[in-house]
Amino acid sequence: MQENQLQDLLKKMTIDEKVGQLLQLAMPFFEGASHRGHITGPMNEMGLTEEDVRNTGSVLGGSGAREVKNIQDAHLKNNRLGIPLLMMADIIHGFKTIFPIPLAIGSSWDLDLAQKSAEVAAKEAAVSGVHVTFAPMVDLVRDPRWGRVMESTGEDPYLNSEYARAFVRGFQGKNLKEDVNHVAACVKHFAAYGAPEGGRDYNTVNMSERQLRESYLPAYKAALDEGCEMVMTAFNTVDGIPATGNEFLMRDILRDEWGFDGVMISDWGAVKELIPHGVAEDTREAALKALRAGVDIEMMTECYINNVKDLIESGELDVALLDEAVLRILTLKDKLGLFENPYRGADEQLEQEVILSEPHRKVARELAAKSCVLLKNEQVLPLSTDTKVALIGPFANSGNILGAWSWHGQPEDAVTIQQGIEQKIDPSLLSVAKGCDIEAYNGEDIQEALEVAKDAELIVLALGESPGMSGEAASLADIRLPEAQLTLIKEMKKLNKKIAIVLFNGRPIDLHGVIDEADALLEAWFPGTEGGAAIADILYGDVNPSGKLTMSFPHSVGQVPVYYNHFNTGRPNLNNGEGYVTKYLDIPNEPLLPFGYGLSYTTFEYSNHALSGDVLTVNDSITASVQVTNTGEVAGEEIVQLYIRDVAGEVVRPMKELKGYEKITLQPGETKTVTFTITEEQLRYYHSNLEFTSDAGRFEVFIGTNSRDVETLSFVLKK
């Protein structure tokens, strides 16, 4: 449609029809849904009529080609103006072919594969009738107690921004109207959802505007700069105002400053939650505040549908606000080509051919392997194919390795570690026992594990969290492995055999009782459908691990939030805790494992660190370079990292900030020179007056294999 045609359509709509476009309901509410069932109760609770449903603009959880077509058919017959429905769903890290959780994808430092994973997810979703995915989540995270760290790519603004762009490119492609194999993306959660007090989901967020702009907003902005079509509000408050009713966030920054003219949607129930938050007395006030703030679509509550018309008729709400919201929704439907083809890509035959196809599984396997991080290895891995192995633990033969937000993913479709290892070796060399459940054990299971392990040359323990222990509403105060699994480790240790531990989890955990007892430790996260195959590839050396952490692992929960890009204090701990300095009495200040950390089956030597000059001017650049040599016996991939520190800023600056990285592959004995270009633009930050500029003076440059193990150079910026 042309813009004037959309305007003409808007003019034909009644107030009720316009308000209906602002409502999103779950699939069972709609005629044509196979599970429509008895929705009289929910409809009555929300004060909805059948006419309201016929006017509704979008569907939550709409998928399955036949069902989507049935719902769209019925809706088009019942909707007076024939306005098609938008089908939206949570396609977070895969549709049916499940990829590693986003935190794991972050650990791959591979933007191309991240983009490819989104392309695959979009293709599977699109043939199933989905138009919009509620992804990517780009919330910066620093507290592993928060369960939704599994949905983020980590603690760094720069890297999160790069991933935000990659995911949007993958989901959306280049032209949504012409390419029905892609879906519209919805970046979330705006804003600062990843910084709740105490790491408790939905909790208060409190920070300065300068910190908000510097650390938390960049990734959202990057997604929008890449063309992301939608934004979802956050559940939390920002400066005392819930995000869903926050005009400063939605109008001043998002709409006016950034120029975003796409669709803004609330998270589930977030408009009505303005009432328990304490900023609205009732649904009428909640509707008024949310629409004024710029929220176009209300997900699964009735504040708009029951109040907006009356608010306009009473003069409390300008009808122009309603019209602009509806026009944005109609425009998105037009961008997706729904007025010409309301079924857009939904195809039952392709659905059978595309979903869980071998090409998609291949991508999932490659990304799962690149997402694994080798945390410890005392010459145990890789394993020889003639080694007699005991595979023990609750994940030894479990397909429940997909993680939260895997939606259509099924554990029975996943490759388990046992199945992966059996593809590598003679099955007679492998013995398997559960040992314990995730959170409970008994003497019989332990005894069976001891019997199975006593004749093995090496023990592989498959341990971790259940998928429900991370994700939304899954915050934890104790982030250690459950006691049952720590007991299993102790019992296995009594056999005096080499132990390799593989961890399945959705967050950084307290590794005490794990890393100190293991001879090798592989962080596999929740690796997805091909997880067991990818892990076996690493265990037996067919893939050399290359992943590196994008979120620090703490010494203990009492240390969090702990992150690499922290501020210094006036009393830094320079002399091992002597004197009145910032410190803990019982643990170090630094994390157990730092941002950027990860081992390989080979070793890399960094040498000849250099800057092309020691003075940088505004209109010029300098290069930082380093030579990296593979000093081991196998080929390997290394992620060379560049950090910069502003030594004396107008406000306190982080001790290090990631400004660039490069992945290189080196054969044994091979050396490559890696160079980074540094410009004045990279040195800018938000000053106390919120001006985004740089400071003249000295800067330190750090180059190394992680944020801790670096060499330091310096230059001066002259302005």
N, C-alpha and C positions, 0 to 999 in steps of 0.2 A: 504493500500500500504506500501511497504518497502521504506526506505529512498532512496535507489538506484533507485526504480521505479519512485519516485517523481523527482529525478534528471534527469532520462531519459526523463520524460515528459517535464521537463523544457528545455532540449536540443532540443526537437522537435518543440518548440514554436518559432514563428517569433518575431521580436521586437514588431510589432504591437499587436500580441496576448499577449505578456507579458505586455505591457503597458495597454491593455484592462483590465487585471486582477486588475489593480490599480484604476479602475474607479468604482464608485458606483452611480447608477441612481435610481430614484423613479420608482415605479411600472408601471405608465402609459407609460413609454418609451418602454416597452417590448411587443413583440408579445405574444398573449395569455392573456394579461390583459383585463379585462372586461371594464375598463375605459381608454383604450389606446387613443381613440379619436383622436384629431388633435394635434399631437406633432411636426408637422413640424416647427412651430415657435420656441419653446424651443430648438429643435435640431439645427436649423439654428443659433440661438443666441449663442449656445455653440460650433458651428462649428463641430457638430457630423454628422456622416453618419450612415446608417443602418449597415454597416460593423463594425463600432465602437460599436454599441449596441450589435451586435452578439458576440463581443469579451469581453464585459463587464463582470466583475467578481462577482459583488454582487448587490443586490436589496435593496433599502431603502423602508421600510414600507410594505414589503412583508408578507401578511397573508391571511388566508382563504384557507382551504385545497384544494378545487377544483381549485381556481384561481392559487395558488402556483404550483399545478401540471400542469396546462395548460401552465404557463409561463416556467416551467422547461422543459416540453415536447418540446415546440417550440424552446427553447434555445439549447437543446441537439441535435436537428435535424439541427440547423443552425451553431452551433459551430464546427469548423473543427476537433478539438481533443476531442470533447465531454466532456469538462470540466464543471461540474455543477456550478450553481449559488449558492451563499450564500444569504439567506434571513435574513435581519436584521430589527429590529424594536425597538421602544421605549416602552418597557414593564417596567414601572417604579414602580408602586405600584399596580400591578394587570393587567390582560389582559381584561377579561370581568367581572370576579368577582373582584371588586375593593376593595383594602384594604385601611386603613388610609394612608394619605400622609406620606412620610418617616420621616418628623419632628415629626409627631404624633407617628409613630412606635418607634422612638427614646425615646419618653416619656414613653413607656411601660417598658423600661429597661429589656425587655424579648427577649433574643437572640434566644431561641428555637422557639418562635412564629414568630420572624422576619424571621428565616430560613424557617419555614413552609409556610409563606406567599410567599416567593420566589419560593418554591417548587410548590405551587399551581399555581402561575403565569406562571412558566415554563411549567407545564403540559398543561395548557390551550393554551399557545402560541405554544407549540410543535405540538399538534394535529391540529393546524391551519396552520402548515407549517413553523413557525418561527425557525430559527437556532441560531440566536444571539440576545441578548437583550442589549441595550445601558444602562446598569445599572450594579452595583450600582453607584450612584453619592455620593462621599465621601468627597466633598469639605468642609473644616472647615468654619464655618460661625460665624460672630460676629456682623453683622449689619443687623437688621431686615428690613431696607429699601430695601435691595436686594430681589427681588421677588423670587429668586430661593432658598431662605432658606427653602422653603417647601420641596425641594428635598433632603435636607441634614438631618443628624441625630443630628446636633447641634454644640456646640462650644468647645467640649472637644476632644483632639487628642486620648486619650486612648479609650474612649467610641466609637468614630467614627471608630476606628480601629477594635474594637470588632464587630461592626455592619457590617463593610466591609467584614470581614471573614464570618459572618453568612449569608449574602446575597449571596456571591459567592458560599458557600456550597449549599444553597438552589437552586440557579439557575442551577448549573452545575452538582450536584450529584458527583458520583465517577468515572464514565466512560462514556463519551459522545458518544462514538461509540456504546457501548452495550446498553445504556439506552436512548432511544429516547424520554423519557418523560422529559428530561432536555434540557437546551439550554446553549450555551456558553455565559459567562458574559463579559461585557466590562466596566471596571472601568473608571470613568471620574470625573472631567475634569483636565487633567494633564497640568499644575499644578497651584494651588493657585487661582483658578477661584472664590473662595468664598470671596476674599478680595479686591473687586473693590473699588476704591476711590469714596466716596460719596454714596456708596451702589447702584450705577448705573450700570446696567447690561452691560457687554462687556467692561467696563471701565478699565483704567490703574491699574495695581497691582505693588506696589513698596515696597519691603522689603529686609532686609539683607538675605544673604544665610543662616546664622545661624538660623534666625527666620523661614525661609522656611523649613529647615530641622527639626527643633524642633516641630513646630506646624502643618505645612501644609502637609508635605510629609508622615508622618507615616501611615495614613489611606490608601493611595495608595499602599504603600509597603505591608501593611497587606493583602490587596486584592490579590496582586501578590503572596505573600507567600502562600496564600490559593489555588493558581493555576489558578487565573483568566486568561483567554485566550487572552483578548484584552485590549487595552488602547485607550481612546479617548483624543485628544488634547483639550486644552482650547482656548477660544477666546481671552483671555487677554494677555498682555505683562508680562514678568518676567524679571526684571532688564533691561528694555528698549527693549527687543526682544520678538516679539509675540511668544507664546508657539509653534505654528505650524511650525515655522522656527527656533526653538531654539535648537541648537546642544548641548549646555550644559545640558539642561533638557533631551533631547531624546537620545543622544549618550552617554554623559559622565555619567549621573546618571542612566537613565533607562536601557540602553543597557549594558554599560561597568561595572558600579558599582553594579547594582542590578542583572545583568545577564538576563534580560528579553529578550526572543527570540520569543515572540508572535507577534501578528499583532497590529500595530498602525494605527488608523484611524483618519482623521481630523473630526472636527465637521462640520456641514453644511456650505459649502462655505468658510471654514476658510483658505484654501490654497490661494484662490484668494484674500482674505481679507488682505494678506500681502501687497497688493498694497495700499489700503487706509490707512493701518497702517503706511506706509511710509518706508518700508524696501525692497520693490521690485518696480521696475519701470513698469514692465509689467508681463503678465502671464508666460513668459519664465523664468524670474528671480525668480518668485514665485515658479514655479515648481522645479527649481534648488535648492533653499534654503530648500524647504520642504522635498524633497527626500534625500538631504544630511543630513538633521536633523533626518531622519529615519521614516518619515510618509509613510506608505505602501499603504493606500487606501485614495483617495481623494473623499470626499462626495459632489456630486452635483455641482462641477465646472470642468472646462475643461483644467486646466493648464497642467496636466500630459499628457492627451490624445493628445493634440495639440503641445506639446513641447519636451517631453522626448526623442523621437526618434531622433529629430534634435540635441538635446543637446549631445546625445551619438555620433552621426555621426560627430559632430564638435569637439569632444574631450573634451568638457567642463564637461561632466558627465561620470563617470566610469560605464560601463555596469554592473560591479559587484554589484553596488548599486541597480540596477533594478532587477538583478537576485535574490539577497537576499530578496528583498521585495516580489517578486512573489513566491519564495519558502516558505516564511512564510505563505502566503495566501493559497497556495496549501496544506501545512501541516495542517492548520486549517480545510480545507475541508476534509482532510483525517481523522483527529481526530473525526470529526462529522460523519464519515462513508458515506459521500456523493458520493464517487466514486463507492461504492458498492450499495448504495441506495439513489439516488438523491432526492427521495421524503421524506425521513427520518421522519417518524412519522406523516406526514400529513394524516389525516383519517377523511373523511366526517362523518362517522357514529359515531366514538368516539367524534368528535367535538360536536355533538348534545347531547351526554350523559355526557360529562365531563364539558363543559363550563356552569358556573352558577349552578352547581350541589349543592344539599343540603349539602354534606360534605364540599364543598368549602365555601359556605355561612356560615357554622358553624364556620369555622376558622376565616372568616372575622368578624363575630360578636364578637367572643372572643377577637380578637386583637383590635377591635375598642373600646371595653369596657376597656381593659387594657391600651389603649393609652390616654383615657380621663384623665384630671388632674383637681381635685377639688381645686379651688383657694381660695374659701371663703365659709364658711357655718356657719351661726348663728342659729344653731338648726332648720333649715328649711328642710333639706334633711336628710334621705330619706322621700318621701311622703307616706302617708297612702293611701291605695286603695279606701278609702271612702271619700277622700278629693275632693271637687269640684274645678276643675282646669280650668283656662282660659289660653289657649295656643295662644300666640300672637306673630306676627313678620313675616318678609319676609321668614323665613325658617320653619315656623310652619307646613306647609304641602308641602314642596318643596323637590323633589328628587335631586335637583342640589347641592348635598353635597359631590360630588366625588373628587373635586379639580382638579387642572391642571394636565396634563400628565396622564389622565385616559383613553385616546385613545378610546378603544372599549367599555368602560363603558357607560351605558345609564341611565340618571336620572330616566326613568320610571321603571328601574329594582331595584332602590334603595328603601329601607324602610324609609319613612319619620318619623319625630318625632310623628306626629299625628297618623300614623299607628302603631308605636311602643307603644304609650300610650294606644291606643284602644285595644291592645292585653293584657293590664294589668287591665283595669278598665271597669266598666259599661259605655258605651259611653254617657249615659245621664249625667254623671258627668264631661264631657269634652265639653267646648265651644271653638271655634276657630275663629280667625280673623287675617287678614294680618297686619293691623295696618299701614304699610308703605311698600314701595319698598325698595330695598337695598340702593338706593341713592336719593330717592325722596318720598315725602309724600303729602297728601292733607287732607283737613279738614274732608271729608267724611270718609276716612279710619280711621283716628284718632277717630272720633266720634263712628264709628262702634266698634272699639276696646274697647273704654270706656264702651259702652253698654254691650258688651260681658263680660267684666271683672267685672262689678259692683256687680254681684251676686256671683262671685267666692270667694272661701276661699283663694286661692293663685294664683298668676300669674306666668306663665312660659313664659319668653321672649326668642324667638329663633332668634338670631341676628348674624351678621357677614359680612364678605367680600363676594363678588361674586367670583367664581372660577377664573375669569379673572383678579382679582386684585392682585393675586400672581402667581408665575411661571416665565417662561422665558420672558424677555422684559417687566416685570411688576413691576418695582421698584416704590416706593412711597416716597415722601418727607414728607407727613403727614400720620402717621400710626395710627391715631385715627379711630374709627368707623365713617362712614359717618354721617353728621349732622342730616339727616332724622331719623336715628335710635337713636341718642342721644336725639332728641326731643321726640321720642316715649317713651323712658325711663322716661323722665321728666313728661310726661303726665300720664303715668301709676302710677308714684310715688304719684301723687295727690290723688289717691284713698285710700292711707294709708293701703294698703294690702301688705303682704309678697310677695317679688319678687325673683324668681330664674331665673338667666340668663344662657342660653346655648349659647356658642360662636362657630361659624363656621369660621375658618380663616386659612390662610396658613403661617402666620408669627406671632411672638410676636407683640402685638399691645400696644399702649398707652391706658391704661385702665381707665384713668380719665373720669369721667362721666358715668362709667360702674361699676367698683368694689365698688366705694363708695356709689352708689345708690342701689346696689343689696344686698339682704340678703343671697343669695347663688350664687356662680358663678362657672360654670362648663366649662372648656376649652375642647371642643370636636374636635377642628381642622376641617379638612375635613375628616370625618370618613369612607367614602366609602359606598359600596353597602348595608351593614347591619347597617349603622350608626344610623338610627332612633330606631331600635330594641335595639342596644347596649346602647344608651342613656336612653331609657326607663328602661332598666335593672338597670341602675345606679340610675335614679330618684326615682325608687320604691324599691331600696334596695336589689334587687335580686343579684346584683353585688356590692361589696364594692369598691369604686374607689381606685386605687393604683398607678396611673401614677404620674410621677414627671418630671418637666421641664428639658430639656437638652439644653435650650437656655434661657438666662435671659430676663425678661420683663423689659423694661426701664421705668423710670418715665416720660420721654418725649423724643421726637426725637432728641432734642438738646444734649442729653446725650450719644447718640450712636456714635461709638461702645462701649458697656458696657458689660463686661463679667467677670466671677468669677476669672479666672486664670490670673489676670493682675499683672503688676509689681507695686512695691511700688515707692515712690519718696523720695528725700532727705528731703522733707517737708510734711510728711504725716499729714492727718487731724485727730489729736488725741483728740482735745478738742472742738468738736462741732463748728468748723469753726473759732475759735479765732486765731487771728494773721495772719501772712503771710504764709499760708499753701495752699496745693492744694485743691481747692474746687470750687463749684458753689455758687453764692450768693442766688440762688432761689430754688435749689433742692439739695438733697443729692448726694454724689458721688456714693453710692451704687444703684443697680437696685431696682425697686419696688418689684419684685419677683426674688429671686436668682436661679441660677442653682441648680437643685436637689430638688426644692420645690414642694410639693404636699400634700394635706390633705387626710384624711380618715374619714369614719363614726365611727371609733374607735380612741382611743388615745394610744400612745406608750410612755413608760418611759424608758430612757437610764440610766444605772447605772453601777457602778463598772468598769469604764474604766481602763484598765491596759496594761502595756507592760511587756513581760516576762523578759526583761532586759533593762538596760539603755546604753549598749554599743553594737554596731554592728561591726563585722569584715567582711572582704571581703569574706571569705569562710564559713561564718556562716549565721544564720538568727535569727530574733526575731519575736515574735508574738504580735499583738495588739488584745485585746479582749474587749468586752462590753456585758453587759446583757441587753436584751430588753424585756420589759413586756407589754403585752396588758392590759391596764388599763381601757378599755371600756367594752361595753356590747355585742359587736358582734365580730365575727372573722374578721381578717384583714391581709392584706399583707403589709409588710414594706420593704423598700429598704434602707438597712444600708450602709452608704457611708464612705469610707476611703480616706483621703487627706493627703498629705505630703508637707512640705516646707523645702527647703534648706535655712537655716537662713543666711548664708554668703557664696555665691558662687564666682567663679572666674569672672563670669558676673552676672548681676542682675537676680534673679530667681523669678518665680511667687509666689504670696502670698499663693496660694494653688494649688495643682495638684491632680486630681482624680487618685488614684492608685489601687482602688479595690472597689467592692460593693457586697453585697449579698442580695438576696430576700428571706425573710422568711415569713411563714404564722403562725399566732398565734391565738389560741382560747382565749376567754375572760379569763383573769387572768393568762394565760400561760406566762412563761419566757423561753427564749432561750439565750444561750451564742453564740455570733458570734465572730469568730476569723479570723484574716488576717495574712498572713506570709509576712514579710518585708525582702527583700534581698538587697544587695549592688547594684545589677543590676538595680533595680527599681529607684535608686538614680542618675543614669547617665544622662548626658545631653551634648549638644554641647557647647564646650568652645569657646573662641575667635579664637583659631586656628583650629576650627571645629573637634577637637578630642572629641570623645564620651566617656566620663569617669565621675567619681564621685569625690567629694571633701570630704576630711576628715573634721570633725567638727560637729556642732550641727544641728539636724533636729527636726522639730516639726511634730507631728502626730495629725490629727484632725479626730474625729469620730462623726458622727451625722446623722440626718434625712435629711439634705440638706447642701449645701456648707456654709451657714451662721450660722446655729444653731448647733454648734459642741462643744465638749470638747477637750481640748488640752493636749497632753502628749509630752515628748521629749526624745531623745536619742542622743548618740554621735557615729559617724562613725569613726573608727580607721583604718588606712591603713598602 
